[in-house]
Amino acid sequence: MSNTMPTMVDTITHDTIIKAFKAAYAELNNDVPECIHISGDKYMINGEIRNRLWLIFEIERLRQELLLKASGERWSLSKMRQLFAKL
């Protein structure tokens, strides 16, 4: 029988999420955001209350923006639509 319960190694902590968000936000915007864990899955981001899932998706979005910025390519929505239309 395998152990399906998450361990501490598998768990993303509040501190990990906050550090990842601050790093991605600061690198993209040259500004450090206000980001604190309130309770449960609630965070205060620059004066707005957000939930954990939103924050995780926002970290990924910021990282994708950084990749685009680093590559020097900015894909517009119309370019992406043209690409998908060809598929």
C-alpha positions in Angstrom: 0.0 0.0 0.0 1.5 3.3 -1.0 1.3 6.5 1.0 -0.9 9.0 -0.7 -0.9 11.6 2.0 1.3 14.6 1.3 4.4 15.1 3.4 6.1 18.4 4.4 8.4 18.0 1.4 5.3 17.9 -0.9 3.6 20.9 0.7 3.9 24.4 -0.7 4.1 26.6 2.4 2.8 30.2 2.7 6.3 31.5 2.9 7.3 29.7 -0.3 4.3 31.2 -2.1 5.0 34.7 -0.8 8.7 34.5 -1.7 8.0 33.3 -5.2 5.4 36.0 -5.8 7.6 38.8 -4.5 10.5 37.6 -6.6 8.6 37.3 -9.8 6.7 40.6 -9.3 9.8 42.5 -8.3 11.8 41.3 -11.3 9.1 42.1 -13.8 7.9 45.4 -12.3 11.1 46.7 -10.5 9.0 47.1 -7.4 8.5 45.0 -4.3 4.8 44.2 -3.7 3.1 44.1 -0.3 2.3 40.5 0.2 1.2 38.9 3.5 -0.6 35.8 4.5 -3.8 36.6 6.4 -5.2 33.2 7.3 -6.1 29.9 5.6 -5.9 30.4 1.9 -6.2 34.2 2.1 -3.5 36.7 1.2 -3.3 40.5 1.1 -1.6 41.6 -2.1 -1.1 45.3 -2.5 -4.2 46.0 -0.4 -6.4 43.5 -2.1 -7.5 40.2 -0.6 -6.7 37.2 -2.9 -6.9 33.5 -2.4 -4.1 30.9 -2.7 -5.1 29.6 -6.1 -5.2 33.1 -7.6 -1.7 33.7 -6.2 -0.3 30.5 -7.6 -1.7 31.3 -11.1 -0.4 34.9 -10.8 3.1 33.6 -10.0 3.0 31.4 -13.2 1.7 34.3 -15.3 4.5 36.6 -14.0 7.0 33.9 -14.8 5.7 33.6 -18.3 5.9 37.3 -18.8 9.5 37.2 -17.6 10.3 34.5 -20.1 8.7 36.5 -22.9 10.6 39.6 -21.8 13.9 37.7 -21.7 13.4 36.3 -25.1 12.6 39.7 -26.6 9.4 38.4 -28.1 6.1 39.9 -27.2 3.3 37.8 -28.6 0.1 39.7 -29.2 -3.3 38.1 -28.9 -3.7 38.4 -32.7 -0.4 36.6 -33.3 -1.4 33.8 -31.1 -4.8 33.5 -32.8 -3.0 33.3 -36.2 -0.8 30.6 -34.9 -3.7 28.5 -33.5 -5.7 29.0 -36.7 -2.8 27.4 -38.7 -3.0 24.4 -36.4 
